[in-house]
Amino acid sequence: MNDDELFTRFIYFGKTQLGYSVEETWLMAIGHLLDLMAAHKQFLGIEKPKRELTLDDILPIGGW
């Protein structure tokens, strides 16, 4: 996939799937756009998260 195809996919995804305008998609940080794409794919069930955490993994029992 060349750069033109890649940016076309980013614009398509930002506009149609996320509801942003073309300008908003162009001005968005690439890392943020990639995070939104991954979250959207997980929501649709297309992709699984690399690691699933529970609240107990983040806040251990017994407090902070």
mmCIF file as Biopython writes it, N, C-alpha, C and O atoms, coordinates in Angstrom:
data_model
#
loop_
_atom_site.group_PDB
_atom_site.id
_atom_site.type_symbol
_atom_site.label_atom_id
_atom_site.label_alt_id
_atom_site.label_comp_id
_atom_site.label_asym_id
_atom_site.label_entity_id
_atom_site.label_seq_id
_atom_site.pdbx_PDB_ins_code
_atom_site.Cartn_x
_atom_site.Cartn_y
_atom_site.Cartn_z
_atom_site.occupancy
_atom_site.B_iso_or_equiv
_atom_site.auth_seq_id
_atom_site.auth_asym_id
_atom_site.pdbx_PDB_model_num
ATOM 1   N N  . MET A ? 1  ? 0.851   -1.166 0.000  1.0 0.0 1  A 1 
ATOM 2   C CA . MET A ? 1  ? 0.000   0.000  0.000  1.0 0.0 1  A 1 
ATOM 3   C C  . MET A ? 1  ? 0.903   1.237  0.000  1.0 0.0 1  A 1 
ATOM 4   O O  . MET A ? 1  ? 1.800   1.362  0.834  1.0 0.0 1  A 1 
ATOM 5   N N  . ASN A ? 2  ? 0.662   2.126  -0.922 1.0 0.0 2  A 1 
ATOM 6   C CA . ASN A ? 2  ? 1.480   3.340  -0.972 1.0 0.0 2  A 1 
ATOM 7   C C  . ASN A ? 2  ? 0.865   4.438  -0.089 1.0 0.0 2  A 1 
ATOM 8   O O  . ASN A ? 2  ? -0.214  4.256  0.474  1.0 0.0 2  A 1 
ATOM 9   N N  . ASP A ? 3  ? 1.552   5.556  0.024  1.0 0.0 3  A 1 
ATOM 10  C CA . ASP A ? 3  ? 1.115   6.627  0.921  1.0 0.0 3  A 1 
ATOM 11  C C  . ASP A ? 3  ? -0.242  7.199  0.523  1.0 0.0 3  A 1 
ATOM 12  O O  . ASP A ? 3  ? -1.054  7.521  1.391  1.0 0.0 3  A 1 
ATOM 13  N N  . ASP A ? 4  ? -0.498  7.330  -0.779 1.0 0.0 4  A 1 
ATOM 14  C CA . ASP A ? 4  ? -1.784  7.874  -1.224 1.0 0.0 4  A 1 
ATOM 15  C C  . ASP A ? 4  ? -2.945  6.991  -0.787 1.0 0.0 4  A 1 
ATOM 16  O O  . ASP A ? 4  ? -3.973  7.494  -0.333 1.0 0.0 4  A 1 
ATOM 17  N N  . GLU A ? 5  ? -2.787  5.684  -0.920 1.0 0.0 5  A 1 
ATOM 18  C CA . GLU A ? 5  ? -3.834  4.756  -0.502 1.0 0.0 5  A 1 
ATOM 19  C C  . GLU A ? 5  ? -4.042  4.806  1.009  1.0 0.0 5  A 1 
ATOM 20  O O  . GLU A ? 5  ? -5.174  4.747  1.490  1.0 0.0 5  A 1 
ATOM 21  N N  . LEU A ? 6  ? -2.949  4.915  1.747  1.0 0.0 6  A 1 
ATOM 22  C CA . LEU A ? 6  ? -3.033  4.961  3.203  1.0 0.0 6  A 1 
ATOM 23  C C  . LEU A ? 6  ? -3.793  6.199  3.674  1.0 0.0 6  A 1 
ATOM 24  O O  . LEU A ? 6  ? -4.676  6.095  4.526  1.0 0.0 6  A 1 
ATOM 25  N N  . PHE A ? 7  ? -3.459  7.367  3.126  1.0 0.0 7  A 1 
ATOM 26  C CA . PHE A ? 7  ? -4.144  8.584  3.539  1.0 0.0 7  A 1 
ATOM 27  C C  . PHE A ? 7  ? -5.593  8.597  3.075  1.0 0.0 7  A 1 
ATOM 28  O O  . PHE A ? 7  ? -6.450  9.177  3.742  1.0 0.0 7  A 1 
ATOM 29  N N  . THR A ? 8  ? -5.875  7.970  1.945  1.0 0.0 8  A 1 
ATOM 30  C CA . THR A ? 8  ? -7.268  7.854  1.501  1.0 0.0 8  A 1 
ATOM 31  C C  . THR A ? 8  ? -8.063  7.032  2.498  1.0 0.0 8  A 1 
ATOM 32  O O  . THR A ? 8  ? -9.209  7.362  2.804  1.0 0.0 8  A 1 
ATOM 33  N N  . ARG A ? 9  ? -7.460  5.958  3.008  1.0 0.0 9  A 1 
ATOM 34  C CA . ARG A ? 9  ? -8.152  5.139  4.016  1.0 0.0 9  A 1 
ATOM 35  C C  . ARG A ? 9  ? -8.366  5.922  5.312  1.0 0.0 9  A 1 
ATOM 36  O O  . ARG A ? 9  ? -9.419  5.814  5.939  1.0 0.0 9  A 1 
ATOM 37  N N  . PHE A ? 10 ? -7.368  6.707  5.709  1.0 0.0 10 A 1 
ATOM 38  C CA . PHE A ? 10 ? -7.526  7.522  6.917  1.0 0.0 10 A 1 
ATOM 39  C C  . PHE A ? 10 ? -8.666  8.519  6.761  1.0 0.0 10 A 1 
ATOM 40  O O  . PHE A ? 10 ? -9.477  8.683  7.671  1.0 0.0 10 A 1 
ATOM 41  N N  . ILE A ? 11 ? -8.731  9.187  5.608  1.0 0.0 11 A 1 
ATOM 42  C CA . ILE A ? 11 ? -9.791  10.163 5.374  1.0 0.0 11 A 1 
ATOM 43  C C  . ILE A ? 11 ? -11.144 9.477  5.334  1.0 0.0 11 A 1 
ATOM 44  O O  . ILE A ? 11 ? -12.109 9.964  5.924  1.0 0.0 11 A 1 
ATOM 45  N N  . TYR A ? 12 ? -11.220 8.351  4.643  1.0 0.0 12 A 1 
ATOM 46  C CA . TYR A ? 12 ? -12.475 7.594  4.589  1.0 0.0 12 A 1 
ATOM 47  C C  . TYR A ? 12 ? -12.926 7.216  5.993  1.0 0.0 12 A 1 
ATOM 48  O O  . TYR A ? 12 ? -14.085 7.426  6.350  1.0 0.0 12 A 1 
ATOM 49  N N  . PHE A ? 13 ? -12.023 6.663  6.788  1.0 0.0 13 A 1 
ATOM 50  C CA . PHE A ? 13 ? -12.382 6.204  8.121  1.0 0.0 13 A 1 
ATOM 51  C C  . PHE A ? 13 ? -12.808 7.369  9.009  1.0 0.0 13 A 1 
ATOM 52  O O  . PHE A ? 13 ? -13.810 7.286  9.719  1.0 0.0 13 A 1 
ATOM 53  N N  . GLY A ? 14 ? -12.030 8.468  8.963  1.0 0.0 14 A 1 
ATOM 54  C CA . GLY A ? 14 ? -12.370 9.620  9.795  1.0 0.0 14 A 1 
ATOM 55  C C  . GLY A ? 14 ? -13.707 10.226 9.427  1.0 0.0 14 A 1 
ATOM 56  O O  . GLY A ? 14 ? -14.460 10.649 10.303 1.0 0.0 14 A 1 
ATOM 57  N N  . LYS A ? 15 ? -14.011 10.272 8.136  1.0 0.0 15 A 1 
ATOM 58  C CA . LYS A ? 15 ? -15.249 10.905 7.683  1.0 0.0 15 A 1 
ATOM 59  C C  . LYS A ? 15 ? -16.454 9.994  7.849  1.0 0.0 15 A 1 
ATOM 60  O O  . LYS A ? 15 ? -17.458 10.402 8.435  1.0 0.0 15 A 1 
ATOM 61  N N  . THR A ? 16 ? -16.373 8.771  7.346  1.0 0.0 16 A 1 
ATOM 62  C CA . THR A ? 16 ? -17.559 7.915  7.338  1.0 0.0 16 A 1 
ATOM 63  C C  . THR A ? 16 ? -17.784 7.163  8.643  1.0 0.0 16 A 1 
ATOM 64  O O  . THR A ? 16 ? -18.918 7.067  9.111  1.0 0.0 16 A 1 
ATOM 65  N N  . GLN A ? 17 ? -16.730 6.634  9.232  1.0 0.0 17 A 1 
ATOM 66  C CA . GLN A ? 17 ? -16.905 5.819  10.429 1.0 0.0 17 A 1 
ATOM 67  C C  . GLN A ? 17 ? -16.948 6.641  11.713 1.0 0.0 17 A 1 
ATOM 68  O O  . GLN A ? 17 ? -17.710 6.326  12.627 1.0 0.0 17 A 1 
ATOM 69  N N  . LEU A ? 18 ? -16.134 7.696  11.786 1.0 0.0 18 A 1 
ATOM 70  C CA . LEU A ? 18 ? -16.065 8.483  13.015 1.0 0.0 18 A 1 
ATOM 71  C C  . LEU A ? 18 ? -16.884 9.767  12.958 1.0 0.0 18 A 1 
ATOM 72  O O  . LEU A ? 18 ? -17.145 10.375 13.997 1.0 0.0 18 A 1 
ATOM 73  N N  . GLY A ? 19 ? -17.293 10.192 11.760 1.0 0.0 19 A 1 
ATOM 74  C CA . GLY A ? 19 ? -18.153 11.365 11.637 1.0 0.0 19 A 1 
ATOM 75  C C  . GLY A ? 19 ? -17.430 12.702 11.666 1.0 0.0 19 A 1 
ATOM 76  O O  . GLY A ? 19 ? -18.067 13.741 11.841 1.0 0.0 19 A 1 
ATOM 77  N N  . TYR A ? 20 ? -16.110 12.697 11.496 1.0 0.0 20 A 1 
ATOM 78  C CA . TYR A ? 20 ? -15.354 13.946 11.447 1.0 0.0 20 A 1 
ATOM 79  C C  . TYR A ? 20 ? -15.368 14.506 10.033 1.0 0.0 20 A 1 
ATOM 80  O O  . TYR A ? 20 ? -15.557 13.762 9.071  1.0 0.0 20 A 1 
ATOM 81  N N  . SER A ? 21 ? -15.172 15.802 9.902  1.0 0.0 21 A 1 
ATOM 82  C CA . SER A ? 21 ? -15.030 16.388 8.574  1.0 0.0 21 A 1 
ATOM 83  C C  . SER A ? 21 ? -13.636 16.048 8.042  1.0 0.0 21 A 1 
ATOM 84  O O  . SER A ? 21 ? -12.767 15.592 8.786  1.0 0.0 21 A 1 
ATOM 85  N N  . VAL A ? 22 ? -13.441 16.277 6.755  1.0 0.0 22 A 1 
ATOM 86  C CA . VAL A ? 22 ? -12.132 16.010 6.153  1.0 0.0 22 A 1 
ATOM 87  C C  . VAL A ? 22 ? -11.073 16.887 6.813  1.0 0.0 22 A 1 
ATOM 88  O O  . VAL A ? 22 ? -9.960  16.430 7.073  1.0 0.0 22 A 1 
ATOM 89  N N  . GLU A ? 23 ? -11.415 18.146 7.085  1.0 0.0 23 A 1 
ATOM 90  C CA . GLU A ? 23 ? -10.458 19.059 7.720  1.0 0.0 23 A 1 
ATOM 91  C C  . GLU A ? 23 ? -10.086 18.583 9.121  1.0 0.0 23 A 1 
ATOM 92  O O  . GLU A ? 23 ? -8.915  18.606 9.497  1.0 0.0 23 A 1 
ATOM 93  N N  . GLU A ? 24 ? -11.092 18.147 9.897  1.0 0.0 24 A 1 
ATOM 94  C CA . GLU A ? 24 ? -10.819 17.657 11.251 1.0 0.0 24 A 1 
ATOM 95  C C  . GLU A ? 24 ? -9.930  16.414 11.210 1.0 0.0 24 A 1 
ATOM 96  O O  . GLU A ? 24 ? -9.039  16.254 12.045 1.0 0.0 24 A 1 
ATOM 97  N N  . THR A ? 25 ? -10.174 15.540 10.242 1.0 0.0 25 A 1 
ATOM 98  C CA . THR A ? 25 ? -9.361  14.339 10.123 1.0 0.0 25 A 1 
ATOM 99  C C  . THR A ? 25 ? -7.928  14.676 9.751  1.0 0.0 25 A 1 
ATOM 100 O O  . THR A ? 25 ? -6.996  14.082 10.293 1.0 0.0 25 A 1 
ATOM 101 N N  . TRP A ? 26 ? -7.734  15.621 8.835  1.0 0.0 26 A 1 
ATOM 102 C CA . TRP A ? 26 ? -6.378  16.027 8.441  1.0 0.0 26 A 1 
ATOM 103 C C  . TRP A ? 26 ? -5.623  16.659 9.596  1.0 0.0 26 A 1 
ATOM 104 O O  . TRP A ? 26 ? -4.415  16.460 9.730  1.0 0.0 26 A 1 
ATOM 105 N N  . LEU A ? 27 ? -6.320  17.420 10.431 1.0 0.0 27 A 1 
ATOM 106 C CA . LEU A ? 27 ? -5.655  18.139 11.515 1.0 0.0 27 A 1 
ATOM 107 C C  . LEU A ? 27 ? -5.453  17.286 12.772 1.0 0.0 27 A 1 
ATOM 108 O O  . LEU A ? 27 ? -4.754  17.692 13.701 1.0 0.0 27 A 1 
ATOM 109 N N  . MET A ? 28 ? -6.068  16.111 12.790 1.0 0.0 28 A 1 
ATOM 110 C CA . MET A ? 28 ? -5.965  15.232 13.958 1.0 0.0 28 A 1 
ATOM 111 C C  . MET A ? 28 ? -4.569  14.600 14.015 1.0 0.0 28 A 1 
ATOM 112 O O  . MET A ? 28 ? -3.993  14.257 12.983 1.0 0.0 28 A 1 
ATOM 113 N N  . ALA A ? 29 ? -4.046  14.454 15.206 1.0 0.0 29 A 1 
ATOM 114 C CA . ALA A ? 29 ? -2.760  13.762 15.377 1.0 0.0 29 A 1 
ATOM 115 C C  . ALA A ? 29 ? -2.911  12.314 14.918 1.0 0.0 29 A 1 
ATOM 116 O O  . ALA A ? 29 ? -3.924  11.675 15.202 1.0 0.0 29 A 1 
ATOM 117 N N  . ILE A ? 30 ? -1.925  11.804 14.222 1.0 0.0 30 A 1 
ATOM 118 C CA . ILE A ? 30 ? -2.016  10.461 13.636 1.0 0.0 30 A 1 
ATOM 119 C C  . ILE A ? 30 ? -2.183  9.389  14.711 1.0 0.0 30 A 1 
ATOM 120 O O  . ILE A ? 30 ? -2.903  8.413  14.500 1.0 0.0 30 A 1 
ATOM 121 N N  . GLY A ? 31 ? -1.537  9.556  15.840 1.0 0.0 31 A 1 
ATOM 122 C CA . GLY A ? 31 ? -1.669  8.590  16.929 1.0 0.0 31 A 1 
ATOM 123 C C  . GLY A ? 31 ? -3.081  8.540  17.471 1.0 0.0 31 A 1 
ATOM 124 O O  . GLY A ? 31 ? -3.596  7.469  17.791 1.0 0.0 31 A 1 
ATOM 125 N N  . HIS A ? 32 ? -3.708  9.708  17.576 1.0 0.0 32 A 1 
ATOM 126 C CA . HIS A ? 32 ? -5.093  9.779  18.053 1.0 0.0 32 A 1 
ATOM 127 C C  . HIS A ? 32 ? -6.033  9.092  17.063 1.0 0.0 32 A 1 
ATOM 128 O O  . HIS A ? 32 ? -6.928  8.347  17.463 1.0 0.0 32 A 1 
ATOM 129 N N  . LEU A ? 33 ? -5.828  9.344  15.784 1.0 0.0 33 A 1 
ATOM 130 C CA . LEU A ? 33 ? -6.655  8.706  14.763 1.0 0.0 33 A 1 
ATOM 131 C C  . LEU A ? 33 ? -6.487  7.191  14.791 1.0 0.0 33 A 1 
ATOM 132 O O  . LEU A ? 33 ? -7.472  6.462  14.675 1.0 0.0 33 A 1 
ATOM 133 N N  . LEU A ? 34 ? -5.264  6.709  14.943 1.0 0.0 34 A 1 
ATOM 134 C CA . LEU A ? 34 ? -5.030  5.264  15.008 1.0 0.0 34 A 1 
ATOM 135 C C  . LEU A ? 34 ? -5.683  4.647  16.248 1.0 0.0 34 A 1 
ATOM 136 O O  . LEU A ? 34 ? -6.223  3.543  16.172 1.0 0.0 34 A 1 
ATOM 137 N N  . ASP A ? 35 ? -5.640  5.345  17.386 1.0 0.0 35 A 1 
ATOM 138 C CA . ASP A ? 35 ? -6.306  4.864  18.599 1.0 0.0 35 A 1 
ATOM 139 C C  . ASP A ? 35 ? -7.812  4.781  18.392 1.0 0.0 35 A 1 
ATOM 140 O O  . ASP A ? 35 ? -8.444  3.806  18.798 1.0 0.0 35 A 1 
ATOM 141 N N  . LEU A ? 36 ? -8.394  5.812  17.757 1.0 0.0 36 A 1 
ATOM 142 C CA . LEU A ? 36 ? -9.832  5.800  17.486 1.0 0.0 36 A 1 
ATOM 143 C C  . LEU A ? 36 ? -10.206 4.670  16.530 1.0 0.0 36 A 1 
ATOM 144 O O  . LEU A ? 36 ? -11.253 4.042  16.685 1.0 0.0 36 A 1 
ATOM 145 N N  . MET A ? 37 ? -9.356  4.416  15.550 1.0 0.0 37 A 1 
ATOM 146 C CA . MET A ? 37 ? -9.622  3.323  14.610 1.0 0.0 37 A 1 
ATOM 147 C C  . MET A ? 37 ? -9.599  1.976  15.327 1.0 0.0 37 A 1 
ATOM 148 O O  . MET A ? 37 ? -10.458 1.129  15.081 1.0 0.0 37 A 1 
ATOM 149 N N  . ALA A ? 38 ? -8.629  1.774  16.208 1.0 0.0 38 A 1 
ATOM 150 C CA . ALA A ? 38 ? -8.529  0.514  16.947 1.0 0.0 38 A 1 
ATOM 151 C C  . ALA A ? 38 ? -9.719  0.338  17.881 1.0 0.0 38 A 1 
ATOM 152 O O  . ALA A ? 38 ? -10.268 -0.760 17.981 1.0 0.0 38 A 1 
ATOM 153 N N  . ALA A ? 39 ? -10.123 1.402  18.566 1.0 0.0 39 A 1 
ATOM 154 C CA . ALA A ? 39 ? -11.279 1.314  19.468 1.0 0.0 39 A 1 
ATOM 155 C C  . ALA A ? 39 ? -12.557 1.019  18.687 1.0 0.0 39 A 1 
ATOM 156 O O  . ALA A ? 39 ? -13.393 0.236  19.137 1.0 0.0 39 A 1 
ATOM 157 N N  . HIS A ? 40 ? -12.710 1.638  17.530 1.0 0.0 40 A 1 
ATOM 158 C CA . HIS A ? 40 ? -13.887 1.408  16.699 1.0 0.0 40 A 1 
ATOM 159 C C  . HIS A ? 40 ? -13.933 -0.043 16.216 1.0 0.0 40 A 1 
ATOM 160 O O  . HIS A ? 40 ? -14.997 -0.661 16.223 1.0 0.0 40 A 1 
ATOM 161 N N  . LYS A ? 41 ? -12.803 -0.583 15.802 1.0 0.0 41 A 1 
ATOM 162 C CA . LYS A ? 41 ? -12.743 -1.967 15.350 1.0 0.0 41 A 1 
ATOM 163 C C  . LYS A ? 41 ? -13.046 -2.931 16.495 1.0 0.0 41 A 1 
ATOM 164 O O  . LYS A ? 41 ? -13.696 -3.954 16.282 1.0 0.0 41 A 1 
ATOM 165 N N  . GLN A ? 42 ? -12.579 -2.615 17.715 1.0 0.0 42 A 1 
ATOM 166 C CA . GLN A ? 42 ? -12.877 -3.454 18.871 1.0 0.0 42 A 1 
ATOM 167 C C  . GLN A ? 42 ? -14.361 -3.396 19.197 1.0 0.0 42 A 1 
ATOM 168 O O  . GLN A ? 42 ? -14.962 -4.413 19.542 1.0 0.0 42 A 1 
ATOM 169 N N  . PHE A ? 43 ? -14.957 -2.210 19.089 1.0 0.0 43 A 1 
ATOM 170 C CA . PHE A ? 43 ? -16.385 -2.052 19.364 1.0 0.0 43 A 1 
ATOM 171 C C  . PHE A ? 43 ? -17.216 -2.884 18.392 1.0 0.0 43 A 1 
ATOM 172 O O  . PHE A ? 43 ? -18.218 -3.477 18.791 1.0 0.0 43 A 1 
ATOM 173 N N  . LEU A ? 44 ? -16.815 -2.935 17.131 1.0 0.0 44 A 1 
ATOM 174 C CA . LEU A ? 44 ? -17.544 -3.701 16.120 1.0 0.0 44 A 1 
ATOM 175 C C  . LEU A ? 44 ? -17.234 -5.196 16.178 1.0 0.0 44 A 1 
ATOM 176 O O  . LEU A ? 44 ? -17.919 -5.993 15.537 1.0 0.0 44 A 1 
ATOM 177 N N  . GLY A ? 45 ? -16.212 -5.582 16.939 1.0 0.0 45 A 1 
ATOM 178 C CA . GLY A ? 45 ? -15.837 -6.983 17.046 1.0 0.0 45 A 1 
ATOM 179 C C  . GLY A ? 45 ? -14.920 -7.450 15.935 1.0 0.0 45 A 1 
ATOM 180 O O  . GLY A ? 45 ? -14.699 -8.652 15.784 1.0 0.0 45 A 1 
ATOM 181 N N  . ILE A ? 46 ? -14.383 -6.528 15.157 1.0 0.0 46 A 1 
ATOM 182 C CA . ILE A ? 46 ? -13.475 -6.873 14.067 1.0 0.0 46 A 1 
ATOM 183 C C  . ILE A ? 46 ? -12.097 -7.227 14.620 1.0 0.0 46 A 1 
ATOM 184 O O  . ILE A ? 46 ? -11.392 -8.069 14.064 1.0 0.0 46 A 1 
ATOM 185 N N  . GLU A ? 47 ? -11.729 -6.588 15.700 1.0 0.0 47 A 1 
ATOM 186 C CA . GLU A ? 47 ? -10.389 -6.725 16.262 1.0 0.0 47 A 1 
ATOM 187 C C  . GLU A ? 47 ? -10.507 -6.929 17.768 1.0 0.0 47 A 1 
ATOM 188 O O  . GLU A ? 47 ? -11.427 -6.407 18.397 1.0 0.0 47 A 1 
ATOM 189 N N  . LYS A ? 48 ? -9.582  -7.684 18.343 1.0 0.0 48 A 1 
ATOM 190 C CA . LYS A ? 48 ? -9.558  -7.881 19.792 1.0 0.0 48 A 1 
ATOM 191 C C  . LYS A ? 48 ? -8.436  -7.038 20.396 1.0 0.0 48 A 1 
ATOM 192 O O  . LYS A ? 48 ? -7.403  -6.834 19.758 1.0 0.0 48 A 1 
ATOM 193 N N  . PRO A ? 49 ? -8.632  -6.542 21.633 1.0 0.0 49 A 1 
ATOM 194 C CA . PRO A ? 49 ? -7.545  -5.796 22.267 1.0 0.0 49 A 1 
ATOM 195 C C  . PRO A ? 49 ? -6.344  -6.700 22.513 1.0 0.0 49 A 1 
ATOM 196 O O  . PRO A ? 49 ? -6.492  -7.903 22.726 1.0 0.0 49 A 1 
ATOM 197 N N  . LYS A ? 50 ? -5.163  -6.111 22.481 1.0 0.0 50 A 1 
ATOM 198 C CA . LYS A ? 50 ? -3.949  -6.899 22.691 1.0 0.0 50 A 1 
ATOM 199 C C  . LYS A ? 50 ? -3.885  -7.429 24.115 1.0 0.0 50 A 1 
ATOM 200 O O  . LYS A ? 50 ? -3.364  -8.517 24.359 1.0 0.0 50 A 1 
ATOM 201 N N  . ARG A ? 51 ? -4.417  -6.653 25.054 1.0 0.0 51 A 1 
ATOM 202 C CA . ARG A ? 51 ? -4.395  -7.060 26.450 1.0 0.0 51 A 1 
ATOM 203 C C  . ARG A ? 51 ? -5.649  -6.518 27.115 1.0 0.0 51 A 1 
ATOM 204 O O  . ARG A ? 51 ? -5.947  -5.329 27.010 1.0 0.0 51 A 1 
ATOM 205 N N  . GLU A ? 52 ? -6.383  -7.384 27.796 1.0 0.0 52 A 1 
ATOM 206 C CA . GLU A ? 52 ? -7.586  -6.955 28.492 1.0 0.0 52 A 1 
ATOM 207 C C  . GLU A ? 52 ? -7.258  -6.795 29.974 1.0 0.0 52 A 1 
ATOM 208 O O  . GLU A ? 52 ? -6.684  -7.692 30.591 1.0 0.0 52 A 1 
ATOM 209 N N  . LEU A ? 53 ? -7.624  -5.660 30.533 1.0 0.0 53 A 1 
ATOM 210 C CA . LEU A ? 53 ? -7.407  -5.385 31.945 1.0 0.0 53 A 1 
ATOM 211 C C  . LEU A ? 53 ? -8.745  -5.263 32.657 1.0 0.0 53 A 1 
ATOM 212 O O  . LEU A ? 53 ? -9.736  -4.808 32.085 1.0 0.0 53 A 1 
ATOM 213 N N  . THR A ? 54 ? -8.751  -5.677 33.905 1.0 0.0 54 A 1 
ATOM 214 C CA . THR A ? 54 ? -9.929  -5.466 34.742 1.0 0.0 54 A 1 
ATOM 215 C C  . THR A ? 54 ? -9.601  -4.359 35.739 1.0 0.0 54 A 1 
ATOM 216 O O  . THR A ? 54 ? -8.455  -3.922 35.841 1.0 0.0 54 A 1 
ATOM 217 N N  . LEU A ? 55 ? -10.594 -3.920 36.457 1.0 0.0 55 A 1 
ATOM 218 C CA . LEU A ? 55 ? -10.382 -2.886 37.462 1.0 0.0 55 A 1 
ATOM 219 C C  . LEU A ? 55 ? -9.415  -3.362 38.536 1.0 0.0 55 A 1 
ATOM 220 O O  . LEU A ? 55 ? -8.631  -2.567 39.055 1.0 0.0 55 A 1 
ATOM 221 N N  . ASP A ? 56 ? -9.459  -4.657 38.879 1.0 0.0 56 A 1 
ATOM 222 C CA . ASP A ? 56 ? -8.541  -5.196 39.888 1.0 0.0 56 A 1 
ATOM 223 C C  . ASP A ? 56 ? -7.093  -5.181 39.399 1.0 0.0 56 A 1 
ATOM 224 O O  . ASP A ? 56 ? -6.178  -5.097 40.219 1.0 0.0 56 A 1 
ATOM 225 N N  . ASP A ? 57 ? -6.864  -5.259 38.109 1.0 0.0 57 A 1 
ATOM 226 C CA . ASP A ? 57 ? -5.510  -5.168 37.575 1.0 0.0 57 A 1 
ATOM 227 C C  . ASP A ? 57 ? -4.956  -3.762 37.745 1.0 0.0 57 A 1 
ATOM 228 O O  . ASP A ? 57 ? -3.757  -3.583 37.954 1.0 0.0 57 A 1 
ATOM 229 N N  . ILE A ? 58 ? -5.818  -2.779 37.658 1.0 0.0 58 A 1 
ATOM 230 C CA . ILE A ? 58 ? -5.385  -1.379 37.717 1.0 0.0 58 A 1 
ATOM 231 C C  . ILE A ? 58 ? -5.310  -0.895 39.161 1.0 0.0 58 A 1 
ATOM 232 O O  . ILE A ? 58 ? -4.327  -0.271 39.561 1.0 0.0 58 A 1 
ATOM 233 N N  . LEU A ? 59 ? -6.346  -1.182 39.937 1.0 0.0 59 A 1 
ATOM 234 C CA . LEU A ? 59 ? -6.368  -0.787 41.363 1.0 0.0 59 A 1 
ATOM 235 C C  . LEU A ? 59 ? -6.345  -2.064 42.202 1.0 0.0 59 A 1 
ATOM 236 O O  . LEU A ? 59 ? -7.380  -2.716 42.343 1.0 0.0 59 A 1 
ATOM 237 N N  . PRO A ? 60 ? -5.199  -2.436 42.759 1.0 0.0 60 A 1 
ATOM 238 C CA . PRO A ? 60 ? -5.117  -3.668 43.540 1.0 0.0 60 A 1 
ATOM 239 C C  . PRO A ? 60 ? -5.995  -3.606 44.795 1.0 0.0 60 A 1 
ATOM 240 O O  . PRO A ? 60 ? -6.296  -2.533 45.317 1.0 0.0 60 A 1 
ATOM 241 N N  . ILE A ? 61 ? -6.381  -4.761 45.245 1.0 0.0 61 A 1 
ATOM 242 C CA . ILE A ? 61 ? -7.222  -4.858 46.455 1.0 0.0 61 A 1 
ATOM 243 C C  . ILE A ? 61 ? -6.420  -4.303 47.637 1.0 0.0 61 A 1 
ATOM 244 O O  . ILE A ? 61 ? -5.236  -4.603 47.788 1.0 0.0 61 A 1 
ATOM 245 N N  . GLY A ? 62 ? -7.067  -3.504 48.460 1.0 0.0 62 A 1 
ATOM 246 C CA . GLY A ? 62 ? -6.409  -2.921 49.620 1.0 0.0 62 A 1 
ATOM 247 C C  . GLY A ? 62 ? -6.112  -1.445 49.448 1.0 0.0 62 A 1 
ATOM 248 O O  . GLY A ? 62 ? -5.474  -0.837 50.308 1.0 0.0 62 A 1 
ATOM 249 N N  . GLY A ? 63 ? -6.554  -0.877 48.380 1.0 0.0 63 A 1 
ATOM 250 C CA . GLY A ? 63 ? -6.373  0.565  48.213 1.0 0.0 63 A 1 
ATOM 251 C C  . GLY A ? 63 ? -5.193  0.942  47.368 1.0 0.0 63 A 1 
ATOM 252 O O  . GLY A ? 63 ? -4.631  0.133  46.631 1.0 0.0 63 A 1 
ATOM 253 N N  . TRP A ? 64 ? -4.841  2.174  47.497 1.0 0.0 64 A 1 
ATOM 254 C CA . TRP A ? 64 ? -3.822  2.777  46.655 1.0 0.0 64 A 1 
ATOM 255 C C  . TRP A ? 64 ? -2.505  2.542  47.287 1.0 0.0 64 A 1 
ATOM 256 O O  . TRP A ? 64 ? -1.480  2.964  46.753 1.0 0.0 64 A 1 
#
